[in-house]
Structure formats: structure tokens, C-alpha cells
Amino acid sequence: MRIGIDFDDTLNDYRGLLRKLVQERFGKELKKGETLASTIGEDNSQALVTEILETDLSLQLEPRPDSVGVLRRLIADNHEIIILTARYDREVLFIDQWLNSRDLTANVYPTNREDKGPIARELELTAHLDDMLAQINTFTPDIATVPVLIAGGWMPTSIAGGSGGSTKIADHVRSVDDWKEFESLLQTLS
Ligand SMILES: [Mg+2]
């Protein structure tokens, strides 16, 4: 299978790094449901996000629990992994390094904030895992790729892209709580 995986907050713990940096640099707590801008101000927020996405600060992003183990098993089973991220081209420089340092072989495809559904169709992905409902909702039922929503769902910054607004999960979308559940789901698709 060819499998799409979102990067920020799906493969890594983006919010965890934001929380840590907000505490270290600004002495503030990034509370669940709040935005980064309302916590540290618009200018600070933009500068911090740019730094995480465009510098080697990306390497400090920790993996989400079980993500690396599951991906290693999928790769060992000859599945092809594509990191389908809404990041801009200039924001993916350190993703390869992040993957290489964990012995993960995967191609990185930045959508430059474009909708992922139509791109997943072109890439002929069997499934795509993402934490953002706005992106999952771009996988319309006519697209063969199975959209899988991983629990998370709150993004304190707007780097996700996709169609904003909708909070309804469509019937053809699959939901998982964590990476182990995603691994089990994939076994039912093969
Ligand atoms: Mg994400």
C-alpha cells in the first residue's frame, strides 16, 4: 500500500513543543483550546511558528506515542510512506533529517497549504492519516483514499490548510485514537 501521513501533530507532537517553548521563552502556559497568538501575542506567535517550521527547531519535535514503531513496521512490510504535509516547500528542509535520524524511509510531499484530498487521489494513496478535520474533509467520497482522522483536533496555529469551518465528520471517514489503532485499521484494508 501507499500510505499518506501528515507530519505536524500526527507523526510528531507539535503542540507539545509549542507548549514547552511558550513556557521556556515567555513563562506562559498554552492552554488547551487557546491560540498561540492569544497567549503570547500575534508577532511573537508568527515568529515562533516560522522558527519551528523553517529552522532546525523542527528537529526538536518529539514523535507521537508509537508513531515511529508503527511506521518502521509498515516500511519493513514494504509499504510506501509519503509524508503529506500542508507545510510550504521552504518549511520541509528539516523533515528529511527528522525522518533519517529515526531510520524512517519516506518521501515528503508539501502541499503548500493546498487541500490534501485531490493530491492523495493523484498519488493513489490507499489511506491518509491526519489530525485536522479541515484536511480530512477535503477527501470527498469520490476519492478512493481512505481518510483516517487521528485524535488531536485542536491546533493553536493556522498551518493546517484545508477547508475550514466544518466540524462534521463524514460517514466515509475513519477515526482512530492513536497509532496502534491506525496500524490495526490498515490491516483491514490490505
Ligand atoms: Mg497536522
Residues whose N, C-alpha, C, O or C-beta is under 5 A from the ligand:
A	BS01	MG	D6 D8 D9 T10 D131 M132
